[in-house]
């Protein structure tokens, strides 16, 4: 895809969610897309390989949560995969500190290449299981916002996310449609871990793509025993 076509589509889609993207940001996202496609030929990073779908389902979907980052300093992306939503959000928020975490080293290697090629600063890329990293006091309850997209069921996901959120900070759980049962099942875990559902926002992206954002506020400290050891949250959800 030529950059002119990329710019037209990205601008058209971003306008529908009231986000303005600069020429510099467009250039960085275009380079990111090409790096993603190039690396995806060598290692499996994404099943979405059509360029227009990458723009919409990766880039626009990622930046759709941008309003919740305003006024924040430290953002953490749990289970970032190929960098979503962390990298697109970092590109449009260059002055914020971002921490991207993934359990697969090959993905972190890719993200290190992206950070180097795009000259992204104030960013940490960490290869770790979140259950292990949450025991590290340099990261535990230090983030203003923790985000995650398509990682796990809500009752499992909050045990991964909430330990990293500082009191009065928020989790943003990015979900698809039909989340009512998942929310109901997750309420107990959210309470145990020190959170409270603040807002559920339904978003309709171009192409009638339905998304739901579950915004959880951290109202008290997470008990020290959480998260449990690696694998336990998924095997025995709260």
C-alpha positions, 0 to 999 in steps of 0.5 A: 500500500502506498503511503498516500492511500494509507494516509487517506484511510487512516485519516478517514477512520480516525476522524470517525472516532474524533482523533486527529493524527499528525503527518509525523504520526501517520509516517510512524504508523506506516513504517510500523505496519510495514515492519509488522508485515515483514516480520510476520513472514518470519514469525507469527505476529498477527493473523490480520495481514490485509493492510486496510484491516491492519489500519482498522482492526489494529491501529484504529482499535488501539487508539480508540481508548486514547481519551482515557489516557489524557493527563496520565503519565505511566501506561502499561500494556499487558500481553501486548503481542505485536504491540497492540494497543501499546505501540499505536498509543505510544506513537500518538502520545510520545511524552508518556511512559509506556511499558509493554509486557509479553511472555514470548521473547520473539514478540519482544524482539520484534518490538525492540526493532520497532522501537529502534526503527521508529526512535520511540523513547520513554518505553520499556519492553519486558519479556515476562509472565505477568504473574512473575512481574507483578511481584517486582516492586518496581512495577507493582501498583506503579501504573496510572493506566493498565490496558489489555486487548484480547488476552483472557476472560475478564475474571482471569484478566483482572488478576493479571492487570489490577496488581500493576495499577496504582490506587485511583488508577484504572484498567482498560479491558478491551473486549468485543461484543456480548460481554454481559455474562463475562462482566457478571462472572468477573465482579467477584474477582474485581472486588477481591483485587481492589477494583470497581467497574467505573464504566462500560463503553460501547464503541462502534468502529467503521465497518460496524465493528463492535467493541466494548471497553470495561473501565475498572478503577483501583479503589484499594490496594491489591492483596499481596498474594495476588496474582497467584503463581504463573498459570493459576489465574487461568486454571482456577479463576477467582 
